[in-house]
Amino acid sequence: MHSPLEIARNYIDIGVHKANLSPFKMVLLGFFAGMFIAFAGVGSTVASSTIASASVAKIVGACVFPAGMAMVLIAGAELFTGNHMIIIAVLSGKTSPARMLKNWFYVFLGNFLGAAFVAAMVVWGCTPDLFGGNVAQAIVDAGAAKTALTVRQAFVRGVLCNILVCTAIWMSYAAKSVPGKLITSFWPVMIFVLCGFEHCVADMYFGVAALLTAGEYGIAAEGLTWFRFLFQCLLPVTLGNIVGGAGVVGTGAWLIYLHRTPYSRRTAESEQEEIGIAEEY
C-alpha cells in the first residue's frame, strides 16, 4: 500500500490534472459522478423502504450507498466533494486557486445535472411504484427530512460528511488494487450515511427526486419546496462540504505531510533510485 506521505505527494499531480481539465470534460465527468451517487441514493432508498425498524433500515441503506463512491473511484468521474482535495496542489504552489474554483464550479454543475437526470428518470420510470408505493413515500420523506434541517444543522452535517468522504478517497489512494480501493472507501461512506451527515451531491438527487415524486404522486410534505431545498439545504450543505473537505482534510493533509517538508517529490524519487542502484552493487 501507499503510505500517507506518498498519497499526499501523489495527490499534487492528481490535483494539477483535475484543475487542467477542459470545462467540457469537467461537466461530463461531473455528470457521470452525479449519476453514480444518485444511483446509490435510489438503491439505498429501495433497499430500506420496506423495513419496519428505523435503525435496521438505516443500516441497510448505509451499506448500499457506498456503491456510489465505488463507481466514482473505479469507473472514473469527477465528484465535487472529492475535488476539494485539489487544495493540496494549490497550497503546494502547483496550480492556482482560480483553476481550482473553475473545477469546482463546472464539476458541481455536472454533478447537479447528472443527479437531476437520474431523479427525473426514476420518477418518470415509475420506480416509486415499487412495494405498493412505499418507495414513493420513502423518497418524499427523505427529501422532506433534508429541507426540514436548519441552516446551521445542514452546514455542520455538511462539514462532518465531507471529512469522511475525503478520508474515504484518501484511503482509497493507499490501495494498489480494486478490492483494496472498494474496502477502504466503504467504511467512511457507510458511517456518514448511518449518522445522517449531509452530502451535497447526494442531496441533489434526494431533493429533486422528492420534489418530482411529490408532484407526480400527489404526496403532501410540509416544507418541501424548491426554495427550501436550494437555499436551506443544498447551499449550506455545499459550504459545509467545502469546509470539511478543503479546510479540514485537504489543508490538514498538506500541513502534516507537505508543509516545510525538507525534500521535494523529485528529490525523494531520486533517493529511491539511488537506493535501488546501491542494492544492485
ZIKA-V949694 format. One record per residue. N is the residue number from 0. RES is the residue in one letter. SS is DSSP state (alpha for helix, beta for strand, coil for the rest). NEAR is the number of other ideal C-beta (glycine too) atoms within 10 Angstrom. Layout:
((N	RES	SS	NEAR) (N	RES	SS	NEAR))
//
This chain:
((0	M	coil	13) (1	H	coil	13) (2	S	coil	10) (3	P	alpha	15) (4	L	alpha	14) (5	E	alpha	15) (6	I	alpha	20) (7	A	alpha	22) (8	R	alpha	20) (9	N	alpha	14) (10	Y	alpha	25) (11	I	alpha	21) (12	D	alpha	12) (13	I	alpha	17) (14	G	alpha	25) (15	V	alpha	17) (16	H	alpha	12) (17	K	alpha	24) (18	A	alpha	23) (19	N	coil	12) (20	L	coil	19) (21	S	coil	9) (22	P	alpha	14) (23	F	alpha	10) (24	K	alpha	15) (25	M	alpha	23) (26	V	alpha	20) (27	L	alpha	17) (28	L	alpha	22) (29	G	alpha	30) (30	F	alpha	22) (31	F	alpha	19) (32	A	alpha	28) (33	G	alpha	33) (34	M	alpha	24) (35	F	alpha	26) (36	I	alpha	30) (37	A	alpha	27) (38	F	alpha	18) (39	A	alpha	26) (40	G	alpha	29) (41	V	alpha	22) (42	G	alpha	15) (43	S	alpha	26) (44	T	alpha	27) (45	V	alpha	20) (46	A	alpha	16) (47	S	alpha	23) (48	S	coil	22) (49	T	coil	13) (50	I	coil	15) (51	A	coil	6) (52	S	coil	10) (53	A	alpha	9) (54	S	alpha	9) (55	V	alpha	11) (56	A	alpha	18) (57	K	alpha	17) (58	I	alpha	16) (59	V	alpha	16) (60	G	alpha	24) (61	A	alpha	20) (62	C	alpha	17) (63	V	alpha	20) (64	F	alpha	25) (65	P	coil	22) (66	A	alpha	18) (67	G	alpha	29) (68	M	alpha	28) (69	A	alpha	18) (70	M	alpha	18) (71	V	alpha	26) (72	L	alpha	22) (73	I	alpha	14) (74	A	alpha	10) (75	G	alpha	10) (76	A	coil	24) (77	E	coil	26) (78	L	coil	26) (79	F	coil	29) (80	T	coil	33) (81	G	alpha	24) (82	N	alpha	27) (83	H	alpha	27) (84	M	alpha	25) (85	I	alpha	29) (86	I	alpha	24) (87	I	alpha	28) (88	A	alpha	25) (89	V	alpha	23) (90	L	alpha	20) (91	S	coil	20) (92	G	coil	8) (93	K	coil	15) (94	T	coil	22) (95	S	coil	12) (96	P	alpha	12) (97	A	alpha	10) (98	R	alpha	18) (99	M	alpha	20) (100	L	alpha	13) (101	K	alpha	16) (102	N	alpha	24) (103	W	alpha	23) (104	F	alpha	15) (105	Y	alpha	22) (106	V	alpha	30) (107	F	alpha	23) (108	L	alpha	17) (109	G	alpha	27) (110	N	alpha	32) (111	F	alpha	20) (112	L	alpha	16) (113	G	alpha	27) (114	A	alpha	30) (115	A	alpha	20) (116	F	alpha	16) (117	V	alpha	22) (118	A	alpha	26) (119	A	alpha	13) (120	M	alpha	14) (121	V	alpha	24) (122	V	alpha	22) (123	W	alpha	10) (124	G	coil	9) (125	C	coil	12) (126	T	alpha	17) (127	P	alpha	26) (128	D	alpha	12) (129	L	alpha	15) (130	F	alpha	13) (131	G	alpha	9) (132	G	alpha	13) (133	N	alpha	16) (134	V	alpha	22) (135	A	alpha	26) (136	Q	alpha	18) (137	A	alpha	23) (138	I	alpha	30) (139	V	alpha	23) (140	D	alpha	16) (141	A	alpha	23) (142	G	alpha	28) (143	A	alpha	22) (144	A	alpha	16) (145	K	alpha	25) (146	T	alpha	26) (147	A	coil	16) (148	L	coil	22) (149	T	coil	10) (150	V	alpha	15) (151	R	alpha	10) (152	Q	alpha	17) (153	A	alpha	24) (154	F	alpha	20) (155	V	alpha	19) (156	R	alpha	23) (157	G	alpha	30) (158	V	alpha	21) (159	L	alpha	19) (160	C	alpha	29) (161	N	alpha	33) (162	I	alpha	22) (163	L	alpha	23) (164	V	alpha	28) (165	C	alpha	26) (166	T	alpha	22) (167	A	alpha	25) (168	I	alpha	28) (169	W	alpha	21) (170	M	alpha	20) (171	S	alpha	23) (172	Y	coil	21) (173	A	coil	15) (174	A	coil	17) (175	K	coil	9) (176	S	coil	9) (177	V	alpha	11) (178	P	alpha	8) (179	G	alpha	14) (180	K	alpha	21) (181	L	alpha	17) (182	I	alpha	13) (183	T	alpha	20) (184	S	alpha	25) (185	F	alpha	19) (186	W	alpha	14) (187	P	alpha	21) (188	V	alpha	25) (189	M	alpha	20) (190	I	alpha	17) (191	F	alpha	25) (192	V	alpha	24) (193	L	alpha	15) (194	C	coil	13) (195	G	coil	15) (196	F	coil	23) (197	E	coil	27) (198	H	coil	30) (199	C	alpha	28) (200	V	alpha	32) (201	A	alpha	28) (202	D	alpha	28) (203	M	alpha	29) (204	Y	alpha	32) (205	F	alpha	28) (206	G	alpha	27) (207	V	alpha	24) (208	A	alpha	29) (209	A	alpha	28) (210	L	alpha	23) (211	L	alpha	20) (212	T	alpha	26) (213	A	alpha	21) (214	G	alpha	12) (215	E	alpha	13) (216	Y	alpha	16) (217	G	coil	8) (218	I	coil	18) (219	A	coil	8) (220	A	coil	18) (221	E	coil	8) (222	G	coil	14) (223	L	coil	23) (224	T	coil	14) (225	W	alpha	11) (226	F	alpha	8) (227	R	alpha	19) (228	F	alpha	23) (229	L	alpha	12) (230	F	alpha	13) (231	Q	alpha	20) (232	C	alpha	26) (233	L	alpha	23) (234	L	alpha	16) (235	P	alpha	23) (236	V	alpha	32) (237	T	alpha	23) (238	L	alpha	16) (239	G	alpha	28) (240	N	alpha	30) (241	I	alpha	20) (242	V	alpha	17) (243	G	alpha	27) (244	G	alpha	29) (245	A	alpha	24) (246	G	alpha	17) (247	V	alpha	17) (248	V	alpha	22) (249	G	alpha	26) (250	T	alpha	19) (251	G	alpha	14) (252	A	alpha	23) (253	W	alpha	21) (254	L	alpha	11) (255	I	alpha	12) (256	Y	alpha	17) (257	L	coil	19) (258	H	coil	11) (259	R	coil	5) (260	T	coil	16) (261	P	coil	5) (262	Y	coil	10) (263	S	coil	12) (264	R	alpha	17) (265	R	alpha	8) (266	T	alpha	11) (267	A	alpha	14) (268	E	alpha	12) (269	S	alpha	12) (270	E	alpha	11) (271	Q	alpha	10) (272	E	alpha	10) (273	E	alpha	10) (274	I	alpha	10) (275	G	alpha	9) (276	I	alpha	9) (277	A	alpha	8) (278	E	alpha	7) (279	E	alpha	6) (280	Y	coil	4))
//
